[in-house]
């Protein structure tokens, strides 16, 4: 039985329980007032359905998590000494070969002991799947029957099903927490390994970035330099240019669309502007490399400036264009959320529209606007493709926007491309850069939360 069919059977049993619960509760729901059900029939039905689905899914998940190790232990216990006596690495390869044979994938001519082990593995897997099917369907059926037997007019089904949904929503909310914690711990662990080989002071304050390390002892020119200051400087330079381009345009467009434009113009202009948010960043990268960079280089030649064909300015300008819909959409929603009563009060005191916007609307919407700007900064810091295609890979420590620079995210991708060994400083440097980027993003989020709490206004 395939997992899809098993899932359909579980849902079918739970649906039958739901229908039966509705039928039973509608009988005693129409009796005298003192015997009327505490909860609606739909609440009883939902409780019965949940009583069948939850145990079945728990049994399914637990069985899937435990069955693999149990089957492996039973398989190893029956293997001949010719296989179990192999060295650890060779024994692991032998187990993989047995799994491939059991799955119908045969490479070469396996011995008879491997074929017998593969048949034994197939039998164990089939038995495990069969027992799992029985256990899952049994848990679902038993849960439905127990819930049906509990039905009575005094059963607080509504309270119980609300508690079930509350627990479910609480578990969903913890997914983000545990995901963030898992990402942090994994990056932190590899970063610690990196800092055991490279001093943290060299990484944070070094002025040269050349992560190539020597493969042989006699190799020249690949000792590795892991000073990340050029990467931080390049990230800051490109992000600053992007925010300087995207933030004013996005904010001014949001003010116009929310305060000045007609409803008809807004209904046309805002969707067109938000189309920019759906364009893949690689398309922006092509636009920057093929259109913006040559254009800026040509202008530089006309005024006597030496603009590189891969410059921070080209990447920053195109990245700023990419940020416009983010800033505009968020700021527009925040500005429109300011109560109309504040505008009317300002107009009543004799203020003009521009004065009302500057002195009433924007201060009231400041927390949301700051959040939109910091979100755009985070997006700019994490952008990769535009920088790769428009600004290059050169880790230059410069504040000149006309020169080629690189960013932290670009170097992370570069370090992890291809076959890598996760025990060399070159590869582990990517995790140290990731930890630095994570910390920087965390600082931005904390600062945004501080700004929002400081300037938050409560409206009736």
N, C-alpha and C positions, 0 to 999 in steps of 0.2 A: 504494500500500500504506500503510495507516494505521500509526501508531507501535505500536498495540497488537498488530496482526498481526505486525509485524516483531519485536517483543519475544517473542511466542510462538514464532516460527520460531527465533530465537536460543536460547531455552530448550529447544526441541525438539531442535536439533542438539546442544546440550550434553548433554541427557538421553540421546540415542543414544550419544554418546561415553562417557557414564558406564556405560551397560549393556554396551557392547562392552568396556570396560576390566574390568568385573567378569567377563565371560566369559573373557577372555584370562588374567587373573591367577589364576582358579580352576583353570586347567589346570596351571600350573607350581607352584601352592601345595601340591599334593598329592604332589610328587615326593620324592626323597630329602632327608634332613635338610640336607645341605650346599647343596642347590639350592632350599631353601624360600625363599619371598619374604621380604624384610626387613620389608615392611609388609603390612597386611591388604588384601584386595581393595577394601574400601570406601575406603581411603586412595588407592589407585590411581584408583578411579573419581572421587573428589572432585578429585584433581589434574587429571584429564583434563577434567572439567567446568569447573573454574576456568580451565584453559588455553584453553577456548573462550569463556567468558563475559567474562573480563577484557579481552582484546584487542578483542572486539566492542563492549563498552561504552565503552572508551577511544576507539575510532574514532568511535563515535556521538557522544560528547560533544565531541570535537575538531572533528568536521565541523559539528555544530550551532553551535559557537562561531565558526567561521571562515567558514562558508558565507554568512552574512548580509552581511558586508563585501565578500566576493568578488562576490556577485551584484550588490550595489550598485555596485561599481566597473565591472563589465561593463555594467550598465544605463546608467550615466552616460556611458560611452565611446561608446554607440550613440545617445544622445539628440541631437536636432537642436539647432542653435545657438539656435533660438527659445526653447528651455527652458534650456539651459546658460548662456545669456547673461543670465538673470534675476538680480536681486540675491540675496544669500545667503538672506534670510528668505523671499522669494518662491520661490526655488528649492527650499527645504525644503518649502514648502507644495505645490509642484508634484510633488515626489517622493511626498508623502503622498497626493495625488490619484491618482497613477499606481498606488500600492499599493491604494487603495480600488477603482479600476477593475479591477485584476487579481483582487481578492477578490470582485468582483461587486457592489460598492456604488457606485452612480453618483449623483452630486449635480449637478444642472444638465445642461448640454450640453457635454461635453468636446470639444475639438478633435480632428481626425484624428491629429495628432502624439501626443496623449495616449493615444488608443486603440491606436495602433501600439506605443507604449512599454509599455502594459499587456500587450499580447499577447507582446511580447518578454520582459517580466518573468515572465509565466506559463510561457513556454518555458524560461527559465533556471531557474525554481523546479522545474519538472518534471524537467529534466535533473539538477539537483542532487539531488533526492530519489531519482531512479533510481540515480545513481552512489553515493549514500550507502547505499542498500539493498544494492547489489552489494558495496561495501566492507565493510559490517558483516557480512553473511553470509559473505563471503570470509574475513574475519579470524577469525570464529568457526570456520569449517570448517578453515582452515589450522592454527589453534591446536589443535583436537581431533586432527587427523591427526598433527601433530608430537608431541603428547603420547602418542598411541597407539604411535608408532614407538619411543618411549623406554622403553616398558614392558619390564622384565626383572626377574628375581628379586632382583637386587642394588640396584635403584632404591630410594632412600630417600624413597619417596613420602610417608610420614608426616611426615618432617622438613620436606619442601618445602611440604606443604599446611598444616602448622602455622605455617610462616613466612608463608604467604599470609594466613592468618587474623590473625596477629600484626600484619602491616602494615595490614590492613584495620581492625583495632581501633584501631591507633595513629592512622590517619587520622580515624576517627570521634572519637577523643578530642581531636583538634586542632580539630574543628569549633567546639566551645565557645570555645576560645582565640581563633580567628580571628573568630568572631562578636562576642565581647567587644571585641576590638581594633578591628573595624570600627565598632561602635557608638561606642566611645570616640573614634576619629579623626573620625567624621562630626560628633558633637556638639562635639568640641573645635574643629574648623575653623569651624563656625558661631558658636561662642562667642567665638572670637578676633575674628571680624568684628563681633560685638556690642560687645566691649570696645574696639574701635577707635573706636566712636561714643559709647560711654558709659564713663566711667572705672570701673575695677574697684572702686575705693574707694567710689564712690557706690553701686554695686550691692550690695556686701557690708555697708556701714555706713549706707546711707541709711535714713531713717525713714519715708518716704512712697512708696507704690506706686500709680502712676497711669500705666499704660503707653500711654494714648491719646496719639497724636502728631498734630500739625496736618497737614492735607492741603493747605491753602492758607497762604500767608504771612500773610494778614490774619485767619486764624482765631484765636479767643481761647479760652483755657482748655484747650488741648490740647497743651501743650509737652512733656509726658511726664516722669514721675518714676519712676525705676527703683530706688528703695531697697527691697531685698528683705528687710530685717529684719522687717517685719510678717508676711511669708509664713513666714519661719523660725520666728518666735514662735508663729504659729498652728499650724504643723505640730507643733512641740514640745508645745504645750498639748494639742492633741487626741490626739496619740500618747501623751502621759503619762497622760491620763485613761483611754484605751483599755487601756494596759498595767496601770494600777492596778486596773482592773475585771477584765480577762481573765486576767492572770497568776495572782493568788491563787486565783480560782475554778478555773482550769484545773489548776493544780498540786495543789490540795487534792483535786479530783475524781480526778486521776491517782493520788494516794496512797491514796485510799479504794478505788478500783477494783483497784489492784494489791496492796494489803496487807490490806484489811479485808473487802471484799465477797466473797460466795460466788461460785463459778463460774457458777451459774445467773443470779444478778443481774448479773454482769459481762457475760455473753453477751447480755443484754437492754439494759442501760444504755449500754454503749459504742457499739453501732451507732446507738442513738437519739441519743446526743450527737454522733456524727460526721455525722449528717444535717445538722447546722448548717453543716458545711463545704461541703456541696453547694448551699446556697441562694445564688442570685445576689446580688451586693452591691446591685443596684438594689432588690431586695425588702427588704433591710435598710434602704435609704434611705427607702422608703415607710413602713416600720414606724417609723423614727425621726421622719419628718416628720408622720405622721398620729396616732401613738400616744404616743411617748415625749416629744416636744417639748411638745405641749399638756399632758401629764401633769405634766411638770416646771414648766411655766409656772403651772399651777393650784396646785401645792404652794408655789411661790414667792410667789404672791399671798396665800396663807393665812398665811404666816409673815412677810410684809412685805418680800419680796425682789423686785426687778425683774428677772425672767428673760425674755430676749428669745425671741420665737417661733422664731428661728433661733439656737441657742446652741452653743458648743463643748461644753458638758456633754452635750447630747442626742446629738451626733455621737460624742463619745468613749464614752459608755455603750453605745450600740448597736455601735460598732466593737469595744469590749471583749467584748461578747457574741459577736461574730463570731470573735474570737480564741480563745475558750474551747476549741473542739475542736482547734485546732492545738496549743496548749500541752498540753492534756490527752492527746492521742494520742501526741505525741512524748515527753512526760515519762513516760507510762505504759510505753511500750516501753523507755525507758532504765532505769526503776526495776525492771522485771521482768527486765532483763538482768543485774542485780547477782547474783552467785552465791549460791545458797541456803546454801552453806557459811559465808558471813559472817554470815548471820542465825542459823544454828544455833550458831556460835561465840559470838555475843552472848547468845543465850538460855542457853547453857551457863554463862556467867559471871554469870548472874542478872539480866540486863537485861530490862526489860519490852518489850512490843511497841512502845510509843511511843518509849521510849528507843533501841531498836534502829533505828527509822526515823530519828530525829533525829541520832543519833551514828554510825550505820554506813551505812545505806542511802542517805540523801540526800547525805552527803559523797562516797560512792563514785559516785553518779550525777550529781554536780555538773556535770561538763563537758557531759553531754548535756542537762541541764536548762537550763544557760546558753545552749546552742545553740538550744534550743526558744524561750527567751525572746527572744533576739536575732532569731530568725526571725519571731516575732510582732511585734517592733518594726519590722522591715523591712516586714512586711505592712501595719502601721498607717501607716507613713510613705508608702507607695505607694497607699493607698486614695483613691479619688476620688468615687465616686457617693454614698456616705453623706455626705461633707462637703458636696457640692453641694446635696443635698436637705435636709440637716438644719442645716448651719452657715452656708450662704449663700456669697456671693462677696465680701463686704466685707473689704478688707485693713485690719483694725484692729490697731493695736499695743496689745495689752492682755493682761494676765494674768488677767482676770476670766473664769471659765468660763461665766458667765451671758450674755455678750455674743456677738455674731456675729463670727466670724473666718473666714479661708480658709487654704488650704494651698498648698504648692508645686505639687503635682500638679493641683489644680483650676485654678490659673492657667495651667499649661502647656496644658491642654485649652482653656481660654477663649481664649488667645492664638492657637491654631491652628485654631479653628473658622471655617468660611467661607473665602471666597477671600482669600488673603493673598499679599503680595509679600515674597519672602525677601531683601529688601534694606533693610528698615526696622527700626529698633531695636525696635519693638513685637513683630514676629514673631521676630526673632533673640533677644529676651529669653527666649523659651521654651527655646532651646537652652542659654542660660546657666543657667537654672533646672535643666534636665536634667543639666547637668554638675555642678552643686552637689549634686543629689540622688544622682548616681552616686558622687561623692566621699564623701558621707555614708554611703552603703551600703557602700562599700569599707572605710571606717574601721570600721564595725560588724563586718564580716566579719573584718578583721584582728584586731580586739579579741577576737572570739569564738575565733579560732584561737589567740590567745595564752592565753586562759583554758583552753581545752581542753588545750593542751600543758602548761600549768603544773600543772593539777590531775589530769592523766590518771593513772590507776592501771592497772597491768598485773596481770591475774589468770590463774592457771593453769587 
